[in-house]
Amino acid sequence: MNVVFTAADALADAGRLVEADHYYLAGLKMQPHDFGHHLRYSQVLAKENKDAEAKNQAQIVLNGCEDLALVNKAMALAGVQPIQVTPYDDKAVRPDAILLVLVPLGDVDLLMLQQEQKKLHEELGIDVQIHSLPFTMGKPARNLMHDNAESLREYWQRVNEKEDPRAFSEMLKAEGATADDLKDDLKIIRFTARVMHRMSDEDKAAQIEQMAAADQWSAEDMIKDFAAIIPTTASPRVRFMGVTSDDIFEKGTRFLFAYYMTDRCAVISYHRFLASTWGDVPNRMRLSRRFHYQCLADAGYVYGLPRCTDPTCPRCYPNGLEEQDAKSDKLCDDCRRGFEKAFAPATLPKNPQD
């Protein structure tokens, strides 16, 4: 199918749009999850003044794609207005306000964040807003390239044991590599990516290449920096949740979905919810669902709710993605009552000057 898309791209570049149209359509019938070419097909249709068809193709990207760059381009083609994020203004908050503020930290999928804003408002019944704060992302605290390379070494060792050793040596030679190269972290990653390219598995090749840039940020440092810029609010029930696409961890852990400071703020990373992190097929609905469950969990934490023990509840602690995906869409009765208590009308202290 790469040959079909290569021909489609060449025809489009040459301005032969009608011919390119047929090639893109044929390729996408066989590879419907190739969102990059859904987007390219949308651009071709737009040049042909087929606006309705172009928007439809762009909407396919918005409905299924997880890649931020492709989503941003598809928004323009689908006629979706850019999402504006305004700075947080504490002066605009009433003293009796119950407000949950979502704060993008770095490059974040704002379309998903906007959709989550609506979900949280409907689920919790409180005001949820998206605002920016003057946050600067620090430097990554560690890199997982060595761990990733070790996994690849184990994989190639199994291949070598199953295959004729001479055939494996020929594979190394064909890629311009040696057995000693497999002992080097960066070289084994590049070797594996070249093999994937030769097998025409471009998605897998891209995922392998990303292993060399597997930076992680300290959740403890990130939330400390985040808490330092949160203003002292006029209302005692304003909470902040930072959202990042970067991978985070805590000492003694390989990764985290989130990290929180009780009754103050939390940081949520959706990096591990992405299909590309695990080599899965992109599924935007699944990504959005995983993210929503985590937002509900941390909304509970910042409003003082204890950790839930019901495995079906979105707020229950997950030990991995399988447990995250097994959750129900609805809060359990205990968590529902906990939120109701946290959001109950409160008698504010009187102003001494009154």
N, C-alpha and C positions, 0 to 999 in steps of 0.2 A: 504493500500500500504506500510505502514511502515514494515509490516510483510515480504513482498516480499523483500524489501531492506535490512532488517535485515538478512534474509536468504542469500541474495547475498553477503553481507559483510562477513558473517561467512564462506561461501564457499571460498571466495577470500582469507581470512586470513588463511584458511586451505590448500591453494594451489590447490583447485579444480576449476581451472580457467574456464574450458569449461562449467561446471554447473553454475558457477557464471555468466558467460557471458549471459546465457539464462535468468536468474533472473533479471539482470540489464536491459536487453533489454525489458523484459515484464513490469518492473516497470516504465521505462522511457516512454513507450507508454502511460501510464496512467497519469504520472506526468512529462511532458516534461520540466517544469520550475524548476525541482530539479537539479540545476547546480552542487551541491556538488556530486551527484551520476553520473552525466555526466562525471565529472572529475575522479571519482573512476572507472567508466567503461573504461575511456580512459587509465587509469593505468593498468587495467586488460588486455586490448587489447594489450598494449605495451609489457607486459610480455609474451603474446602469440605470439609475433613477428608479429602482425598484424598492421604494422606501419601506413599504409594508413588509416585504420579504427580508430586507436588511434588518429591520427592527426585530423581526421574529428570530433571526439567527443570533442577534446580539442578546436577546432575552434568554435563549438557550444557554449562552455563556453565563449570564447572571443567575440562572436557576441551578446550574450544576457545577460551575468552575470554582476552585478555591484559590487560584493564583491571583494575587492582588493586582499585578500589572495588567493582566488580561481583563479583570473585572472593571478596573478604572476606565480602560478603553471601551469596553462594552457599554458602560453607562452612557457615554456620549452618543454612541451609535443607536442605543435604545431610546434616546431622548430623556434619560433620567438626569435630573438636575444635580450638579455637584453638591455634595453635602458640606455645608459650612459649619465650622466649629468655632464658637465664640469663646473668648476668655471668661473664666469664672469671675463673677462680680458679687462679692459678699454683701455689698450695699443693697442689692436688689432682692435679698432674701429676708422674708418676714421673720420676726423673733419666734413665732409659733410654727414655722414651716417644718414639715417632714419631707426631706429631700434627699434623694440618692443621686450623686453626681458620677457619671462615667467619664473617665479622663483617658484619652488615647496617649500612650507613651511610645513615641517613635512612629514608624510606618504601620498603620493599622487599617484593617478592612472597615472603613467607615459605614459602608452599606450594611454590613452585618451588625455593626454597633448600633446603627439607627433602628434596625429591626428589633434588636434586643431591648432597646429603650422602650419600645412599644409593648413588648412582651412583659417586661418587668412591671410596667405601669398597670397593665391589665391583671397580672397575677397578684401583685401586692397591693394595688389600689392606692399607691402614693405617687407623688410627683417624681419623675425620673428625667434627668437632663444630661446632655453631653456638653462638656466644656473643656477647654484647654487650661493647663497650668504651666508655668515656666519651668518645665522639667527637662533636664539634660541627661541623656543616657550615658552612663559611665562605661568604662572599658570592660570587655568580657573577663570573667574571673578564671575560666578554664576552657580547654578545648578537648573534644571527644575524638579527635582524629585517630589517636592511638588505639582507643577501644574499638572504633570502627574498623581499623586496619586489622586488628586481631581477629575480628569476626570474619573478615575476608580471608585471612590466612587459614582459619579453620575450614572455611568453605572450599578453598582450593586444595587443601590437604585431603578432604573427602573426595573431591573430584579426581585427584591424582591416584588415590587408593582404588577407586572404582574403574578408572580408565587405564589403558595401556600406557605405562610411563613414557614410552617413546612418543605416543600421540600427544601427551601433555607437553613434552619437550618441543615438539613441532609447533604447538600452539604458542609457547613462549617465544620461539624463534620468529614466528610469523608476526608477532607484535613487537619485535625488537627488544625482548626482555630476556632476563636470565633468572635462574633459581635464586641467586643472591638478591636480585631486585625485589623479590617478594618479602625479603626481610626488612625492607625500608617502607615505612608507613605511607609516605606520599607516592612512592613508585607503585606499590601494590594497588592503591586506589586508582591511579591513572591507568595501570594495566587492565584492571577489571572494567573500567569505563570504556576503554578501547575495544575490549571483547564484546561488550554490550552494543557498541556502535556497529561493529562488524556483523552482529546478529540482527541488526536493524531494530533493536529495542531501545529507541531513543529516550523514552520516559525513564527506563531503568538506568540508562547511561547518565542521564541528568541527575538522578538521585544519588548515584555512586559518586559523581563529581562533587556533589554538595558535602560529601563526607569529609572532604579536606578542609571545609570551612565550618566545622561543627562547634561554633562558639557558644558558650553558655554564660549567663550572667548570674551573679549571686543574688538570690531573692532577698536575703537579709540586707544587703547593701542597697538594693533597689528600693525596698519599702522604707528604709531609713531616709534615703534621699527624697522619696515621694512624700513621706510624712513631714519632712522639714519645710516643704513649700505649701502645705495645706494651711490656708488662713484660719484664724480663730473666728468661727462663724457666729453670726448673730443668734442663730437658733441652735439649741443643744442637740437637735436630732437631724442634723445634716451629716451625711456620711459620703466618703469618696472611695471609688474603686477604679484603680488604674488598670488599663488593658494594654497588653503588649503582645506582639507576634514573636518576640525573641524567646529563646529557650532559657528557663530559669532552674536553679537547683539550690538546695540547702546542704550544708556539710553533712556527709553521711548518706546522701541520696544521689541517685543518678539523674533525676529530674523531678520537677514539681508542676502540678497544674495551677497552683495558686499559693499565695502566702498572705497572711493577714495579721493586723494588729487589732485586737478586740476593741470594739466601741470607738474605732477611729478610722481605719482605712484598710484596704486590701489591694493586692496586685494579682491580676489574673493573666496567665499566659495561655494562648490558644495554640502555641506551636505544636504541642504533642497531639492536638486534635486534628491536625492537618493530615490528609492522606499522603502527601509527599514525604512526610517524616517517616512513614512506615512502608512506603512503596505500594500503597493501596490505590484503588481507582478513586478519583475525585468524587466527592459526594457532598455538595454544599448543604443539603438538608441535614445530613448527619453532623457536619461540622457545626451548623447553627444549633442543633439540638444539644450536642455536647457542651457547647459554649453556654447555652442557656442554663443547663443544669449547674454548671460551675458558678455562674452569676448568682443563681438562687442560693447556692450553698454559702457563698461569701457575703451575700446580702444579709443572711442570717447571722453570720459571725460578727459583722460590724454593728449589727443592732442587738448583740448580746444573747442570741439564741445558742443553746448548747449544741454540740454535735449530735446529729440524728443517728438512731440505731436501726431504723426501718430500711432494709436494703432496696425497697422499691421507691423510696423517696428521693427526689432530686438532690436533697441536701445530705444524703448519706455519703460518708467518705468512701471513695472508690480506690481499690488497690491497683487498678489498671483500666484500660479502655473497655475491656469486656464488661466489667462491673458498671462502668459509666453508661455504656450502651444498654444495659439491662434495666435501667431505671424507668419508672413511670413518668409521665408528663406532669402529674399532679402532686402537690405537696401532701404529706401525710397529715393526719388530724392534729398531731402534737405540734408540728411546725406551723401549721395554719394558725393554731391558737397562739403560738409564740409570737408570730408576726402581729396578730391582732392586738395582743397585749403591748407589744413594743410601739405600736402606732396609735394606741388609745389616747384620747384627748388628755392632755396633761395640764395641771394648774401651774402656770409659770410664776416665779417669784415676782412680787411687786417691785417696782422701781422705788428705791428709798426716797427719791425726790418727789414722788406723787403724794 
